[in-house]
Structures are given as C-alpha cells and as structure tokens.
Amino acid sequence: MNTKTKIAGIELDSCILNASGPKDATMEELEAIANSASAAIMMKSCTIEPREGNEEPRLYVFPEGCFQSMGLPNLGYKKYIGFAPQLKKFKKPIIASLAGFSKDDYVTMVEAFQRSEVDLIEVNLSCPNVEGKPIVGYDFEQAEKLLKSFVGLGEKPVGLKLPAYYDMNHFQQMAKLVLKYNISFLTCINTITSLIINPETEATVIKPRKGIGGVSGTFIKPFGLSNVRIFYELLENKVSIMGVGGISTGTDAFEYLLAGADAVQIATTFEKEGPGCFERINNEMKEILKRKGYNSIESAKGKLKYL
Ligand code: DHB
C-alpha cells in the first residue's frame, strides 16, 4: 500500500514527516532528515537574524515527552534559503518555517522564501518561548494584520502553525481568517505552555522564563486531535491539515488521519529516537490501515465515527 498524500497540492511520498523543532537547524541535521523516510524536509523556525536561543538548561526530556524553552536557536533565514538548492537533490518537498518578531519580519521572510527553492512555507504563529514575543495565534486582530501583509506575495502555498485552541469561538475566528486569506494548509498544534517542577530540588527543570516552557509528547495528543478535527469540520476540506502532537506509533498517526489530517509531523519521537522513527511509524500505520481495509491515506482521512 502506498501512503502518498498531498499538502496544498504538493505531493508527499508518505504522510509522515518531521516537525519543525528538533534536529533541523543545521545542514548536517537537514541532510539526516533528507536521508530518512521523512516525506519532506521541514526546517527549524527561522528569524531574520541568527539566534543562539535561550540560556541552558533549556530542554528537559522525560519518559512521556519533552519540555523546552529553546528560544528559537537558528542560523537566520538567509542560511535556510541557501540550504534549499543543496537539499533539492534529495527530491523531497522542502518546507521553510518562519518565526518573525514583527509584521516587517514576516513580510521580508515570506517574500524571500517565495523567491527561493522551498516548496511550502509554514508561518509559525505559535512560538511560546521568547520573552516579549506573544503567541500571535491567540491575538486574532494581530493575526489578521499579519496575514493581510504576507498573503499574495508569491505562488508558493503558505500555511500556518497554530497553537492549541480550546474555545469554539477561537476556532471559528481562526477558521474565518484562514478562508478569508486563502491560507493553503494548517499545522496543528504547537507545544502547550506549561511548568514542570522537580519536587526534590523544589526548583524548575529549565532555566529560561522562570521555568515556563512548551510541553510535547504523549499527553498532548488529545489536544492535537481535537484541533485537527475541529478545523477539519470548520474548513470543510478546503485546506490541507497536518497533525502534530504526541505521535509515537502508527496508531497515533492513524488517529490523526481519522480526525482529518492529510499528513502528520513528528517532533518529540524524532528527538528521542532519531531518524529511524519515520519508517517505523509509517510501517506501523500501514499495517493498521491494511488490517482495517483502508487502501490509501485519502480513504481513512476524516473517517472518525460519532457515537
Ligand atoms: C521554539 C519553540 C516552539 O514551540 C516554536 O514553535 C518555535 C521555536 C523554540 O523555543 O525554539
């Protein structure tokens, strides 16, 4: 069985790819992704200037997931534009991830990536880890101003990486903007802002931002699933959706397909297991699809049953 899919008209050989975040900031890391079974090469969220990121310790790995406040360590957007032609030889879609600090930053980067060799542009509206950088996805007025400024700057599909929403009114407001500004795909969800405490030391486990960071891993899956499902219903199949959050097995990926995802992204499991995870999860998912009589991704997509 093949697990081909399409995101905003761009064909992917399977529906499983890396998420922006872990191990995707340097050329060496991107080549490792290119050489893996990841269906695309997703890059680290970039900023106008290179950044070292936040103070260490900034990443805490625990059995159920990861907790981090990396603070956008990246090489600056020009480096990623330069990487794209070198990554072309791997014959997989290349996806840029953009994290601006202002409207001008987003316009500069969207314009530049529109003229680059990447295939898709994911605009990150949900980075929680930089002091003084609000999560734009939670401010619908601000989000609309941003979208207005960068849509229509080129032909490449532009999508949004969104934070988790919990309130139906928020889903509706975002869905309205997505349709109004012809956003081509959504990636749901980013990490969830939280706090982890070490009871022995009575201290935070990471240093930046008084220990507040973004949590990922198995227990954020239900939030990811609800966000994919609600947007799938609100957007009536007009916008591709990539699901991300708590996927470590083929079963997790299958659940995201049922919820309405066209593809799924893997972050925490990639961080912990390395590039072999893409093939393993894809094989596990294929087994489940076969056992259940689905012969493609499309045939399982959105097929969640209600009681
Ligand atoms: C970082 C974390 C995020 O969740 C994100 O979307 C972008 C960047 C970070 O801390 O580097």
Residues whose N, C-alpha, C, O or C-beta is under 5 A from the ligand:
A	BS01	DHB	S45 S69 M70 G71 L72 P73 N124 S126 C127 P128 N129 N190 T191 G214
